[in-house]
Amino acid sequence: MVSHTQGAARMMKNRGFVEPCDKFERNLLHTLRGPVVIHQCLLMTGCKLNLSKVFDALLTDKIQFSSREWKSFIGKGLDPSNSPDGQWLNCIAAIPDLLQRSKAVLKLCKAPSLQTLSLELETRSLLQEVKPTITTLCERLQAYDPKSTPAELRDHLHAHYLRSLGLAISTGIALNCVLSGLEGTSAEICEESSLWSEEIFHLSKIASKYRPLGAMAMLICLKFAWMGAVTVDSRARIEALLIDYSLACVGSTQEVGYCDLTSMKKRFTLQDV
């Protein structure tokens, strides 16, 4: 049985990357890209969702892309309109390859080098790309007016705006973690990640009414929020909300574990090299 996510990845891989012929084909490729990116998010966070067979394949190892294919198929090229949703997808699509290359460089050379400097510049460039996207998505959410939205779309649109902003902020926190692993933790990185962590916590509280499916992505976001938190109290609040979300979305607390969260942070800060 081929899952939706496996099928989407296989179709993109077999097609190869060439520019879409028309708007219809571009939109079709967008619908294929989404589940593949979410699959990668789950792998990066070590998520173990088991809500139903729909989600079982999200953790399969049958979806394999080389670094070049991942950048070509999932990253830039499908979204010439530069929509904010496409922009954060482009940024998060670059992280798996960035993590692999950063770990490979640090294994060979622990001291700063031209290679680590190049990776730092690349990470900062991605951060500069995702920050205005976060601002745009925040403004979009603030401008949302349920009264001017068709009744049948209100919940779907609001949940989408909350998810998109949460995932874009999570991308920023992930990049800050990689940057701290490459050049060391700074007050600037800690302050920014802490603010983003609080924002995800706030968004998750609002999105809780759309659980389980409408807010499933916030399970991923809350894990990144935990990584960005700098105080024990902040992490404790996030863990409590993670437990609440896990019970509501999965029916158990399997998504919450200090060891899992710590391992995830070590992965992104390159401490597991």
Disulfide bonds with the S-S distance in Angstrom:
none
